[in-house]
Amino acid sequence: AVLAVFSVTMASAANTNLNAVRETMDVLLEISRLLNTGLDMESLSICVRLCEQGINPEALSAVIKELRKASETLKV
């Protein structure tokens, strides 16, 4: 019985955590849109994960800008 309660508690905590992550990503996506970053949810999620792993956000931003410039150059 204790194991069953523990399992339900862990599942509930995991669901709560997952919902918090989704809500946070939704808020970050809205901020991203307001700032006209051009990032979709997948790109934003990758950026967040990179920052969580210690990547410098300003350096990441600079790389994204350079990649966009290079992409535009190739389109011409």
N, C-alpha and C positions, 0 to 999 in steps of 0.2 A: 504494500500500500504506500509506503514511504517513497519507493522508487517511482511509482505512478505519479504521485504528487510532484516529485522532483522533475520528472519528464514534462509534465504539464507546465510547471513553473518555468522551466528552461525554454520551452516552445513559446510561451507567452512573452518571455523576455526577448527572445529572438525576433518575434513579430513586432514588438514595440521598437526594438532597435532598427529593424528594417523600415518600419514606417517613419521613424525619425530621419533615417538616411534619405529616404524618398522625399520627405518634406524639405529637408535641407537642400537637396539637389534642385527641387522645384523653385525654391527661393533664389538659389544661386543662378538658375537659368533665367529667371525673371530679371534679376539684377543685370545679368549679362546682356539680355535683350534691351533693357533700358539704356545701357552703355554702348549699344550698337557694336558689340564685339564680333558679331558674325559667327559665334560658336554655337553649334547644335549641342543637344544633350550628350551625345557620345563624346564629342571633342571636349566639352566642358568636364565631363566625368574623368576623362584621361588626364586633363590638366590638374584636376583636384587630386587624383591619385599620385601624380608626379610630385605635387607640392607636399602631400602628406609623407612622401618618401624622402623629402629633404631638398628637392630641386628648388632653386631660387626662382620665385615667381616673376621677378623682373627679367631675368635671363630667359625664362620660358616665353614671356611676352615678346621679347626681342626676336627669339627664334621664330615664333609664329608670324610676326610681321615680316621677317626676311623671307620665310617660305611663301607668304602671300605675294610679296614683290616678285619673287622668282617665278611663281606660277603665272602672274599677270604678264611677265616678260615673255614667257613661253607661249602664251595665248596670242600674242601679236604677231 
